[in-house]
């Protein structure tokens, strides 16, 4: 009976999300722990088989740093961004596109999916422009502009190749490398890419896997639901810190582009995607537009 209740609870959500696009940002511990990697692949394949159209954007920062150290290169970060000179960019592209992306594709396919790996350079999927980093040194001083190399931000997403793959029942897996105006590669934060991709696809949801419960308040308590105005407050009051900042900014951009909901969930929980999508309570934090209300399954 417990199994039957789980299936009955999932049914209205399966019906609600059938045929809808869900973008998943895959990163953190879920990309490292073998059991969690297997659970993630199973979740994606199950989503596909019940009629959801998943699109994956993955990170790979720790893997990049590990390879750099093995090559005798020292990872350098400024204001949380990896300094990416041409040599570092070659390593970034080699690791993200050549290693991490292909391993995710292989894992999903081994569990019965039909995944295809892409980078943002394929079909000019992700057009990038150079990101400028500003360091503020005092109230009466102009900000210092720091050149961190080939670190980019998303200028435009051209989703035609994604629609083509999804129409043929493939699961796109995207490495967050963009293409500049002269064809040069740019390293882009995977959270920001996920939000931009979700917006370009008019996705039903964008889901970010992270290594904490979700968004926390100043006392460290989980916030189960947020509006965009509340997200602005968390950013302005510096309650959100570190890796949560690009996730919240990405979620805000996605919802502003028409995505119905964003979710920031704990990827350390086995099958966190299924729990978020197909149960009444879900896990982590959901973010909705200020005028929108939480969508309940029928």
Secondary structure, DSSP 8 states (H G I E B T S, - for coil): -HHHHHHHHHHHHHHHHTT-EEEEEE-GGGGTSHHHHHHHHHHHHHHHHTT-EEEEEE--HHHHHHHHHHTT----EETTEE-B-HHHHHHHHIIIIIIIHHHHHHHHHHTT--EEEEETTGGG-EEEEE--EEE---TTS--EEE--BSEEEEEEE-THHHHHHHHTT-EEEEE-EEE-TTS-EEEE-HHHHHHHHHHHTT-SEEEEEESSSS-B-TTS-B--EEEHHHHHHHHHTT-S-THHHHHHHHHHHHHHTT-SEEEEEETTSTTHHHHHHHSSS-SSEEEE-SS-------
